[in-house]
Amino acid sequence: MDIASSTTTPAFRLEHDLLGEEPVPVDAYYGIQTQRAVQNFRISGVPISHFPELIRSLAMVKQAAAFANLQTGQLDANKASVIEQACREIIAGKWHDQFVVDLIQGGAGTSTNMNANEVIANRALELMGRRRGEYEYLHPNNDVNMSQSTNDAYPTAARLAVIFAAFPLLEALETLIAGLEEKAKEFEPVLKMGRTQMQDAVPMTLGQEFKAFAVTLREEIERICQASALLHEMNLGGTAIGTGLNAHPDYAAIAIAELAAISGQPVVAGADLIEATSDVGALVMFSGTLKRLAIKLSKVCNDLRLLSSGPRTGFNEINLPPMQPGSSIMPGKVNPVIPEAVNQTAFQVIGNDVAITLAAEAGQLQLNAMEPLIFYNLLNGIRMLGEAITMLNERCIRGITANQEHCETLVRNSIGIVTALNPYIGYANATRIAKRALETGRGVVELVLEEKLLSPAMLDELLQPRTMLAPRRR
């Protein structure tokens, strides 16, 4: 026998489960059930570690459970101590690379839950001075998963992850709104034509237009906060279907209180844990708020693309900052690539909402087995929106400039200003003037003076920006 090979550290350790024996990488903190999930689920290519907030939330749930099991006398102090220490390390950012299962998985999240149980157990074994895989001293199911089921631990952690993920999204949205408000002030003096149904309507300022963008997006901050509040109701302690089987009578209350303390979030137990285990209504509502935000963002970006269209044959009222050459064949062409990317992000989020809706409807009896898809799409949508919003503000909104002279020329030449004269010359006269102007190419002011419908002084007063941009007494 080769002496060198006989002293080489083995690359695998053998672990056992219901289905038999399986080699697991010797340096892995995860175990056999995680290994089987990696082999089974190769769908999205996105491991659960892609969302650190989910990994931290899983560790928080396991830490709270260990504490509650210690307090109720179900778990000895030494095991509770090392489990909690392993969880604190994960919350601090360690061992995240060991969370390797695909986010899309069968089993209602069992693979995610067992990935957490195994990583925590093996790290806890190390803290005890034992080797990974020596589960006779501390077991992933018997100890780390004590008083829990995937059906309460997984959705509790995933809801908490959605709450955490929403914070940077809200921060990005606040920053974008501030950027739009700054542009609203900058563009306040820029008179332009408002449009409805893509046709000239009445005058406004570019500042008013950008202020409206800011106001419509600010509404979404409150909506997201309201939807997040619904996610604070958890089913932890319900175990398999909400009855609390295999948990101490005091476990649920202690675990929820400890989870609130660890997470800093006001989580509470559901009023009926059976209902809370099967219901995903709050997740559907949160998805709806993401869709609503996506739709509004996309509409704003549609407007930015229209207002900057041209430069010679479009609206050309604003200039978007040039980000990159726009064509491989047309020299000098620069495209609105940032708004276009936000549009596509919005479409994806809207599609996510459809998938979440179908997954929510597919729930059966005491559990919704499609929760992995729901949480994948929620976390993915939140992240995409946050990144798109930051990109839009930093690479587009901040650099927008106005073509003020062109905007005002369009107003002066527009037939739409005749609307401001309606109360003074009557609708019939205004209609006739508009028709003549359209047919002859002459200006509204010229035709009104020609027909002596108003004096030059009165006409000048009525067509002042301060007169046309807000309500006034006749």
N, C-alpha and C positions, 0 to 999 in steps of 0.2 A: 504493500500500500504506500502511496505517496504521502510522506510525512506532512508536507505543506498542506495538502488537501484535507488531511485529518484534523488539522488545527484551525481550519478556516471557519469563521463564524457562519452559521447557517443563514440562508437568505429568507427562510420562511419558518413560521411556527404553525403547528396544526391546531385548529380549534374545531369544536363539535357543536352541532345544533340538531334540531329535529330531523333534518334531512341527511345528516351524516357528518363527514369530516371534510375540511376544506383548508388548504394552505393559505395563510395570511402573511404578508410581508412582516418580517420579524421586527422591523423598526416602526411599524404602523401602530398608532394609538387606537385606530378603529379595529373591529373584530370581524367575525365570520358573517354576521348578518349584514353588516355594511358591505363586505366583500361580495356577497350574493347580489345585493342591490346594484352595485357597480356593474356586475356582469349582466344583470337583467335589464337595467334601464339606461339605454344610450339614446336618449330622445332629443333633448334640447341642447346637450353639450354644456349646460350651465350647472355647475355644482352648487349646492346650497351655500358654500362659502362665498359665492359671488355677492351675497348680501350679508355683510358683517352684522347688520342689525338683527338678522334672524339668528345667527350663531350666538350673539350675546344674549338674546332673549331666551333661547333654549337653555343656556347656562343659568340664567336668572331663575327660570322655572325650576330647574333641578336643584339649585341652591335653596330655594324657598321650600321645596319638598323635603330635602334632607333636614332642614331646620325643624319643620313641622313634625317629621317622623321622630326626631330626637326628643322634641317636647312632649310627644304623646307616648314615649317609651318604646317605640317600635324599632328604633335604630340605635345601636350602641354609640357612645360618644366618640370613640376612635374613628369608626367608619364615617360618621357624620362630619367630623372635622376634616378628614382628607377629601371627602366629596365636596364639601364647601370650598376648600382651598383650590381644588381643581377647577371648580366653577368660577371662582374669582379670577383665576389666571386666564380663563377663556374670555371672561367679560373684559379683561384688560387687553385682550388682543392676541393672546398666545394660542397656539395649536389650531388656528383656523384652517390651515392647509390640510388638516385631517378630516374635515367635513367634506366628503367627496361624492356623496350620492347625488344623482340628477334631481333637479327640482321637480320634474314631471315624473311621477312614479305611481304605481298601483299601491293599494294597501292603506289609503286614507292618511298617508304620512308616517306609516310605521317605520319605513326605512330611515327617514329623517330622525325620528325619535330614537331608534336604535343606534344610529350613528352617534348621536349625542351621548346616549347611555354608555356605549363602548369606549368612546374617547375619554369621558369623565372617569369611568371605571379603571381604565388602564393607567391614566395619569395618577389617580388616587392610589393604585397599587404601587406605583413608583414612589409616591410620597410615604408609603408604608414600608419601603425597602424591599418590595417584591418585584417580580418580573411581570411584564405585560403578558396577559393571558392566564395568569394564575388566579382564575376566578373563584377558586375554592376559598380564597381569603376575602374577596370583595367582588360581588357579581353585578353585571350590568342590569339584569332584570330584578333580581332579588333585593338589591340594595339601592342602586341609583334610581331605578324605576319604581321603587316601593311606593305603594298607595296611589299609583298612577296607571293610566292607560294612555296609549297614543291618542285616544279620542278626547282626552282633556288636556294632556300636556302639550301636544302639537298645536292645536288651534289657539291655546292660550299664548304660547310663545309667538306664533305667527301673527296674531292680532297685535301683540305688543310690538313686534317688528314693524308692522304697518304704521303704528303710532309714531315710533322712532323715525321711520323713513320720511314721514310727512314733515318733520321739523325743517330739514334743509330745503325741501320744496317750498315751504312757506317763506323761508328766508330769501330764496331766490326770487320768489314772486314779489315780495316787498321791495327788493332792489330794483326789479324791472318797473314796478309801479312808480318808484321814486324817479327813475330815469325818464319815464313818460311825462311825469308831472314837471320835471325840469324842462323838457322840450315844449310842454304846453306854455310855460312862461316865456321861453325864448321866442316862440312863434306867435305870441299874442298879437303883435302888430300886423301880422300877415293876413290881409284880406283875400279871400278866395271864394270860389263858388261851391256851395253844397249841392249834392246830387241825390236824387232818389230814383231807383229803378234805372240807374246808369244814365239818367237824363238830368239836365240842368234844373236845379230847384231854386233855392234862394241863397243869398250870400251868408257867409260865416267867416270865422278866422281859422287859420291852421291851428292856432292854439286851442280853440274850442274842440277841434277834431281830436287832437292828442289828449286833451283833458278827458274826453269821453272814453278814449282807450283806457286811461288810468282808472277811471271810475268803474268801468265794467269789470276790469280784472280785480279791483279791490273787493268787490262783492264776493269773489271766490274765496278769499281768505276766511271770511266768516263761515261760508258753506263747508269748507274743508274742516275747520275747527269743530263745527257742529257734528259732522260725520265722524270725526275722530273720537268725539266724546262717547258715541254709541259703542265704540270698540272696547271701552274700558270694562264692559261687563263680560266676565270670564266664566268658564265652566270648570275651572280647576277644582278638583275634589269630587267630580262626578264620576270619575274613572270611565268604565266602558260605555255606558249608555246614560249616565246621569244619576244612577241610583246610589253611587258611592261604594259599590261592592269592593271589599278588600282594603278599605280605608278606615282609619279610626274615626269615631264620631266627631272628634274635635279637629281632625286633620284639616278639613277644607277651610275653616275660618282662620286657623293659624297660618296655613300656606298662603292664602290670599293676602292676609295682613303683611306677611313677610315679603311677598312679591311686591307689594306696594312700596315697602320700605327700600327694597333693593333697587327697584326700577325708578323710583321717584315719580311714579305715575299713580293716579287715584283709581287703581283697579278695584273692582268689587265683584262679588259672586253674583251670578244670575239668580233671579228670584225663583226660578224653577230650573234645576240643572238638567233635567231630561229635555226640556224645551231648548235650553241653551246649548246642549250638545248637538242637536239636529238642526238648529236654525242658523242660517247664514245671511239673514236679512240685512244686518248692519254692514256686512261686506258688500252686498249688492248696492246699498245706498252710497257707501264710500266710493265704489267704482263709478257710480253715477256722477259724483262730484268731480272726479277726475275727467270723465267724459265732458262734462259741462265746461270745465276749465279748458280742455283741449279744443272744444268747438270755438270758444271765445278767442283763444290765442290764434287759431287758424283764421278766423274772420279778420282779426287785426292784421295778420300777415297778408291776407288777400288784399286788404286796403293799402298796405304799404307797397305791395307790388303794383297795384293800379296807379297809385299816386306818383310812383317813380317811373312809370312806363314811358318808353320813348327811346332815346331822349328827344328825338325830333318829331316823332309821329304819335306820341302818346300823351298822357296828362302832363308829365314832366313838371309837377308842382314841387316835388321834393327830390333830393339826391340821396340815395343810400350809399354808404361808404363802400368803395370797390374792394372786394375781398380776393378775387382771383380772375384771371382771364376767362371769358365766358364761352369761347368757341374754339374748336380745332380748325375751323374753316373760315369763319367770319372775323376778320381783323378788327380790333377795337371794341368788340362786343363784350359787355360786362353784365352778368346776370344777377338777379336778386337771390343769390344762393342761400343766404341765411334764412330769410322768410320761407323759402321753398323747403328747407330742411325742417323748419318748425311745422309747416303744413304736414309733411310726411310723418313727423312724430305724432301729431294730432290724429292722423288717420289710424296709426297703430294703436293708440290709446282707445280710440272709438272701437276698433276691432277687438281689443282686449275686453272691453265692456260687454260685447256680444258673447264672447267665450265665457266670461264670468256669469252672465245671465243664464246661459245654457247649463253651465256646471251647477249653479244654484238650483235650477229647476230639476236637475237629475238626482237630487237627494232622495233617499228612500228610507222610510221608517225612522229609526233612532239615530241615523248618522248620514252625513253627506260625504261619500267616499271621494268626491271630486275636489276636495279642498286644496290639494296640492296645485291644481291648475288655477284655482281662484287666487291663492296667495302668490303664485309665480307671476300672474298677470298684474296683480295689484302692485307688487314690489317693483316689477319691471316698468310698469307705467309711471309710477312715482319717480323712479330714477330718470327715466327718459325725459319726462316733463321738466324736472329740475335742471337737467343738463341743457335742454333746449331753451329754457327760459334764460339761463345764464348766458348762453351763446347769443341769444337774440339781443339782450341788453348790451353786452360787451362788444359785440361785433357788428351791431346794426344800429340800434336806437341811439347810442351815444354819438355816433358820427353823422347822423342825418342832418342835412342842411336844406334850407328852403329857397326856392326860386321865386322870391317875393314879387319882383316886377312882372314876371310871367303870370303869376297867380292873379295879380290885380288887373292885368290886361284882359285875362279871361272873364273877369267879373264885368269890366266895362263893356266888353263886347257881347255879353250874354243877354239873351232875351229874357232870362229868368228874373232879371231885376224889375221887370214890369210888375211882378207880384207885389212888390213893396208899394206900388201905386194904386192897387186895387181899391183901398178904402177911400181914395180921393178922386179917382176918375171913373170908378165903377167897373164891374167885371166885364161888361160888354165892350166898353172902350178898350180896356186892357187886352182883351182877347183879339180885337181888331188890330191894335198896335203890334201885338206879338206876331200875328199872321203876316202883316205887312213887312215887319222887320225880317222875318224868315224868308219871305218871297223875294225881297229886294236887296237883302244884305245890308240894309241901312241900320243905324243904331236906334235903340228905343228912345233915348234922350232926344235925338234929332227929330223923330216922328212926333213925340209928345209936344215938343215946342212948335213944330210945324202946324199941328192942329190946334194949338193954343189951348190945350187941355189944362195946363198948369203954367204958372209964371216961372221964369228962369230961377228966381230966388227960391220959390217953393220947391221946385224940382231939385235944386241943388241941396236943399235942406233934407228932403226925403231920401235922397240917395247918399247921404253921409253914412259912413260905417256905423257910427254910434246910433243912428236911427234904424238901420236895417238889422242890427245884430241882437236886438232885445225888444221886449214889449214896450209900447209907448202909448200915451194918450193921444187921441186925434186932436 
